[in-house]
Amino acid sequence: MLVAVALAVALNTACEKPVAVEPPPLEVYVATVVQQDVPVYLDLVGQTSGFQDVEIRARVEGFLEAVAFREGSLVRKGDRLYEIDRKPLEALLAGARADQATAQARLEKARNDVATRLANAERMALQIVEDAKAKATDEGAKIVAQAQAEAQQEATKAREALRDQVAALAVKGAEQILRREVSPAVHAELLNRLQTEL
């Protein structure tokens, strides 16, 4: 019986409707009305372009160190726009100057070699002439002429050998140009100097 009473009380409370709770009043902001002119703003989507669009290409590669203009400012033809890091370019210049100095030293050495070999060839030719004069007998004139011809041949051979060496130097210089050790202008100057001295 006690169970029946508890069950009846539980069913009775479950069927009752809950009491509605009133929400708090809404918060409202108040401002004073003032009469005044208000600017009208108009937001539009658009696209602009310059009077003249110019493509900017760098003549050399490098890292930018400075920008010499402001975005949107007016620039004229010839104005400096950017500054590129000088260090790599100065290193290339120093390398080219070192190559030029090396080529100049090679030219001086080649000149000295040519002068030494020419002097030796002339000395040999004179020695042949002197030997021929010493051996001269009644056919002295004939022997002297023959010695002079031999001397001329030796001098010609010596000059041809020197020209062959100059040609070899030209080939070597061309190979250095291909390997970018010497510039074509330096190589041409060296060859011109050698050919004028021969």
C-alpha positions as CSV (number, residue, x, y, z in Angstrom):
1,M,0.0,0.0,0.0
2,L,2.7,2.3,0.7
3,V,4.0,1.6,-2.8
4,A,0.7,2.5,-4.3
5,V,0.6,5.9,-2.5
6,A,4.2,6.7,-3.6
7,L,3.3,5.8,-7.2
8,A,0.2,8.0,-7.1
9,V,2.2,11.0,-5.8
10,A,4.9,10.6,-8.5
11,L,2.3,10.5,-11.3
12,N,0.5,13.5,-9.9
13,T,3.6,15.7,-9.8
14,A,4.7,14.6,-13.3
15,C,1.5,15.8,-15.0
16,E,1.7,19.3,-13.6
17,K,2.8,22.1,-15.9
18,P,5.9,24.1,-15.0
19,V,5.4,27.8,-14.0
20,A,6.7,30.2,-16.7
21,V,9.4,32.6,-15.6
22,E,9.2,36.1,-17.1
23,P,12.4,37.3,-18.8
24,P,14.1,40.5,-17.6
25,P,13.2,43.7,-19.5
26,L,15.3,44.5,-22.7
27,E,18.0,47.1,-22.5
28,V,17.4,50.1,-24.8
29,Y,20.0,52.8,-25.7
30,V,18.8,56.4,-26.0
31,A,20.5,59.3,-27.9
32,T,19.6,62.9,-28.5
33,V,18.5,63.8,-32.0
34,V,20.7,66.5,-33.6
35,Q,20.1,68.1,-37.0
36,Q,23.3,68.4,-39.1
37,D,24.7,67.7,-42.6
38,V,26.1,64.2,-43.1
39,P,28.5,63.4,-45.9
40,V,27.4,60.7,-48.3
41,Y,29.9,58.0,-48.9
42,L,29.9,55.8,-51.9
43,D,32.0,52.6,-51.9
44,L,32.6,51.3,-55.4
45,V,34.8,48.5,-56.8
46,G,37.2,49.7,-59.5
47,Q,40.5,49.2,-61.2
48,T,43.1,51.8,-62.1
49,S,45.9,51.8,-64.6
50,G,48.8,54.2,-65.2
51,F,49.1,56.6,-68.1
52,Q,52.0,54.5,-69.4
53,D,52.8,51.0,-68.2
54,V,56.5,50.2,-68.4
55,E,58.2,46.9,-67.9
56,I,61.2,47.1,-65.6
57,R,64.1,44.7,-66.4
58,A,67.3,44.5,-64.5
59,R,70.5,44.6,-66.5
60,V,72.3,42.5,-64.0
61,E,71.3,40.0,-61.3
62,G,71.6,40.7,-57.6
63,F,69.9,41.3,-54.3
64,L,68.1,44.6,-53.8
65,E,69.6,46.9,-51.2
66,A,67.3,49.9,-51.5
67,V,64.2,51.1,-53.3
68,A,64.6,54.7,-54.4
69,F,60.9,55.5,-55.0
70,R,57.6,55.4,-53.1
71,E,54.7,53.4,-54.3
72,G,52.4,55.6,-56.4
73,S,54.9,58.4,-56.8
74,L,55.7,59.9,-60.2
75,V,59.0,58.7,-61.8
76,R,60.7,59.9,-64.9
77,K,62.8,58.1,-67.5
78,G,66.3,57.7,-66.2
79,D,65.4,58.0,-62.5
80,R,67.1,55.5,-60.2
81,L,64.5,53.0,-59.0
82,Y,66.4,50.3,-57.2
83,E,69.9,49.8,-55.8
84,I,71.5,46.3,-56.2
85,D,74.1,44.9,-53.9
86,R,77.5,45.8,-55.4
87,K,79.7,43.2,-53.7
88,P,79.1,40.3,-56.2
89,L,79.6,42.6,-59.1
90,E,82.8,44.1,-57.7
91,A,84.1,40.6,-57.1
92,L,83.5,39.8,-60.8
93,L,85.3,43.0,-61.8
94,A,88.2,42.2,-59.6
95,G,88.4,38.7,-61.1
96,A,88.4,40.2,-64.7
97,R,91.1,42.6,-63.7
98,A,93.2,39.7,-62.3
99,D,92.7,37.8,-65.6
100,Q,93.8,40.9,-67.5
101,A,96.9,41.2,-65.3
102,T,97.7,37.5,-65.9
103,A,97.3,37.9,-69.6
104,Q,99.5,41.0,-69.6
105,A,102.2,39.0,-67.8
106,R,101.9,36.2,-70.3
107,L,102.3,38.8,-73.1
108,E,105.5,40.2,-71.6
109,K,106.9,36.6,-71.2
110,A,106.0,35.8,-74.8
111,R,107.7,39.1,-75.9
112,N,110.9,38.2,-74.0
113,D,110.9,34.6,-75.4
114,V,110.5,36.0,-79.0
115,A,113.3,38.5,-78.4
116,T,115.6,35.9,-77.0
117,R,114.9,33.4,-79.8
118,L,115.4,36.0,-82.4
119,A,118.7,37.0,-80.9
120,N,119.8,33.4,-80.7
121,A,118.8,32.9,-84.4
122,E,120.7,35.9,-85.5
123,R,123.7,34.9,-83.4
124,M,123.6,31.4,-85.0
125,A,123.3,32.9,-88.4
126,L,126.3,35.2,-87.8
127,Q,128.2,32.2,-86.4
128,I,127.5,30.3,-89.6
129,V,128.7,33.3,-91.7
130,E,131.8,33.6,-89.6
131,D,132.6,29.9,-89.8
132,A,132.1,30.1,-93.6
133,K,134.5,33.1,-93.8
134,A,137.1,31.2,-91.8
135,K,136.9,28.2,-94.1
136,A,137.0,30.3,-97.2
137,T,139.7,29.3,-99.7
138,D,140.0,30.2,-103.4
139,E,136.2,29.5,-103.6
140,G,135.6,32.1,-100.8
141,A,133.0,34.0,-102.6
142,K,131.0,30.9,-103.4
143,I,131.2,29.6,-99.8
144,V,130.3,33.0,-98.4
145,A,127.2,33.2,-100.6
146,Q,126.3,29.6,-99.6
147,A,126.7,30.5,-95.9
148,Q,124.6,33.6,-96.3
149,A,121.9,31.5,-97.9
150,E,122.1,29.0,-95.0
151,A,121.9,31.9,-92.6
152,Q,118.9,33.3,-94.4
153,Q,117.3,29.9,-94.3
154,E,118.0,29.5,-90.6
155,A,116.6,32.9,-89.9
156,T,113.5,32.0,-92.0
157,K,113.2,28.7,-90.1
158,A,113.5,30.6,-86.8
159,R,110.9,33.1,-87.8
160,E,108.6,30.3,-88.9
161,A,109.1,28.5,-85.6
162,L,108.3,31.7,-83.8
163,R,105.2,32.1,-85.9
164,D,104.2,28.5,-85.1
165,Q,104.6,29.4,-81.4
166,V,102.5,32.5,-81.8
167,A,99.9,30.4,-83.5
168,A,100.0,27.9,-80.6
169,L,99.6,30.8,-78.2
170,A,96.7,32.0,-80.2
171,V,95.1,28.5,-80.0
172,K,95.8,28.4,-76.3
173,G,94.3,31.9,-75.9
174,A,91.2,30.8,-77.8
175,E,90.9,27.8,-75.5
176,Q,91.2,30.1,-72.5
177,I,88.5,32.3,-74.0
178,L,86.2,29.3,-74.3
179,R,86.9,28.4,-70.7
180,R,86.3,32.1,-69.8
181,E,89.8,32.5,-68.3
182,V,90.7,35.4,-70.7
183,S,88.3,37.9,-72.4
184,P,88.3,38.0,-76.3
185,A,89.4,41.6,-76.3
186,V,92.5,40.9,-74.2
187,H,93.4,37.9,-76.4
188,A,93.1,39.9,-79.6
189,E,95.3,42.7,-78.1
190,L,98.0,40.1,-77.2
191,L,97.9,38.6,-80.7
192,N,98.1,42.0,-82.4
193,R,101.1,43.0,-80.3
194,L,103.0,39.7,-81.1
195,Q,102.3,39.9,-84.8
196,T,103.5,43.5,-85.0
197,E,106.8,42.5,-83.3
198,L,107.4,39.7,-85.8
